[in-house]
């Protein structure tokens, strides 16, 4: 019974986390605001991250090398918490915040992490606004302005 309650709570929480962008009626694009709704529920955060990774890997994303895979789920959750503690990062989609986290875990330079963070802030804003054409050009322009 407790498992059913947890699963029901998880389903309700995850359904409430979707951002405005849509693909065939399914809302996509959970960001830092959605992440912060999970508060201190680390088991839910880990389940959320597992879902992101399963989507990427089982969906055969060509970008899987951009994600950290040699660490624990707890480290990913803690790193995401740290990333979203900065208010300016809360608009970044979780799937792209994890790419920034990989750079931090690999101890890349602070400048490289900042560039990736700016890029993904702009990328997330472009996604949310529904841009399809010229998205890369607009992202690059936005990222170079900051």
C-alpha positions as CSV (number, residue, x, y, z in Angstrom):
1,X,0.0,0.0,0.0
2,X,2.8,2.4,0.8
3,X,4.4,1.6,-2.5
4,X,1.2,2.5,-4.3
5,X,1.0,5.8,-2.4
6,X,4.6,6.7,-3.3
7,X,4.0,5.8,-7.0
8,X,0.8,7.8,-7.0
9,X,2.6,10.8,-5.5
10,X,5.4,10.5,-8.0
11,X,3.0,10.3,-10.9
12,X,1.1,13.4,-9.7
13,X,4.4,15.3,-9.0
14,X,5.9,14.5,-12.4
15,X,2.8,15.4,-14.2
16,X,2.8,18.8,-12.6
17,X,6.4,19.4,-13.6
18,X,6.0,20.0,-17.3
19,X,6.9,23.3,-18.9
20,X,4.8,25.0,-21.6
21,X,6.5,23.4,-24.7
22,X,4.5,20.6,-26.3
23,X,5.0,17.7,-28.7
24,X,1.9,16.1,-29.9
25,X,0.0,17.1,-26.8
26,X,2.6,15.9,-24.3
27,X,4.2,18.6,-22.3
28,X,8.0,18.5,-22.3
29,X,10.8,20.5,-20.7
30,X,11.1,20.2,-16.9
31,X,13.4,23.0,-15.6
32,X,14.8,24.1,-12.2
33,X,11.5,25.4,-11.0
34,X,10.1,21.9,-11.5
35,X,13.2,20.4,-9.9
36,X,12.7,22.5,-6.8
37,X,9.1,21.3,-6.4
38,X,10.7,18.0,-5.4
39,X,12.2,19.8,-2.4
40,X,14.2,17.4,-0.2
41,X,12.7,14.2,-1.6
42,X,15.9,12.7,-2.8
43,X,14.2,9.3,-3.8
44,X,11.9,11.3,-6.1
45,X,14.8,13.3,-7.5
46,X,16.7,10.1,-8.2
47,X,13.6,8.5,-9.9
48,X,13.3,11.7,-12.0
49,X,16.9,11.6,-13.1
50,X,16.6,7.9,-13.9
51,X,13.7,8.8,-16.2
52,X,15.8,11.4,-17.9
53,X,18.6,9.0,-18.5
54,X,16.4,6.1,-19.6
55,X,14.8,8.5,-22.1
56,X,18.2,9.5,-23.4
57,X,19.8,6.1,-23.5
58,X,16.8,3.9,-24.4
59,X,15.8,6.5,-27.0
60,X,19.2,6.2,-28.5
61,X,20.0,9.9,-28.2
62,X,23.2,10.8,-30.2
63,X,24.2,13.1,-27.3
64,X,24.7,10.5,-24.5
65,X,28.4,11.3,-24.3
66,X,27.4,14.8,-23.0
67,X,26.0,13.3,-19.8
68,X,27.8,12.2,-16.6
69,X,27.7,8.4,-16.3
70,X,30.5,7.6,-13.9
71,X,28.9,8.9,-10.7
72,X,26.1,8.0,-8.4
73,X,22.5,9.1,-8.7
74,X,22.8,10.9,-5.4
75,X,25.8,12.9,-6.7
76,X,23.7,13.9,-9.7
77,X,20.8,14.9,-7.5
78,X,23.1,16.9,-5.2
79,X,24.8,18.6,-8.2
80,X,21.4,19.5,-9.7
81,X,20.4,21.0,-6.3
82,X,23.5,23.1,-6.3
83,X,23.0,24.2,-9.9
84,X,19.4,25.2,-9.3
85,X,20.3,27.0,-6.0
86,X,21.3,29.9,-8.3
87,X,18.1,31.7,-9.3
88,X,19.4,32.5,-12.8
89,X,19.7,28.8,-13.6
90,X,16.2,27.8,-12.7
91,X,15.0,28.2,-16.3
92,X,17.5,25.7,-17.6
93,X,15.9,22.4,-18.5
94,X,17.1,19.5,-16.4
95,X,18.3,17.6,-19.4
96,X,20.7,20.4,-20.2
97,X,21.6,21.2,-16.6
98,X,23.0,17.7,-16.5
99,X,25.4,18.6,-19.3
100,X,26.8,21.5,-17.3
101,X,27.1,19.2,-14.3
102,X,29.2,16.8,-16.3
103,X,31.7,19.6,-17.0
104,X,31.8,20.4,-13.2
105,X,32.4,16.7,-12.4
106,X,35.1,16.5,-14.9
107,X,36.7,19.6,-13.3
108,X,36.6,21.7,-16.4
109,X,37.6,25.3,-16.1
110,X,35.3,27.8,-14.5
111,X,35.1,29.7,-17.8
112,X,34.0,26.6,-19.7
113,X,31.3,25.8,-17.1
114,X,30.1,29.5,-17.2
115,X,30.0,29.4,-21.0
116,X,28.0,26.2,-21.0
117,X,25.7,27.6,-18.3
118,X,25.0,30.7,-20.4
119,X,24.5,28.7,-23.5
120,X,22.0,26.4,-21.8
121,X,20.1,29.3,-20.2
122,X,19.6,30.7,-23.7
123,X,18.9,27.3,-25.2
124,X,16.2,26.7,-22.6
125,X,14.6,30.1,-23.2
126,X,14.6,29.4,-27.0
127,X,13.0,26.0,-26.4
128,X,10.3,27.5,-24.1
129,X,9.4,30.2,-26.7
130,X,8.8,27.5,-29.3
131,X,11.5,28.5,-31.7
132,X,12.1,25.9,-34.3
133,X,13.8,27.8,-37.2
134,X,17.0,29.7,-36.5
135,X,17.2,28.4,-33.0
136,X,21.0,27.8,-33.1
137,X,21.7,31.3,-34.4
138,X,19.5,32.9,-31.8
139,X,21.0,30.8,-29.0
140,X,24.6,31.7,-30.1
141,X,23.7,35.4,-30.3
142,X,22.0,35.3,-26.8
143,X,25.0,33.4,-25.3
144,X,27.5,35.9,-26.7
145,X,25.6,38.9,-25.3
146,X,26.2,37.8,-21.7
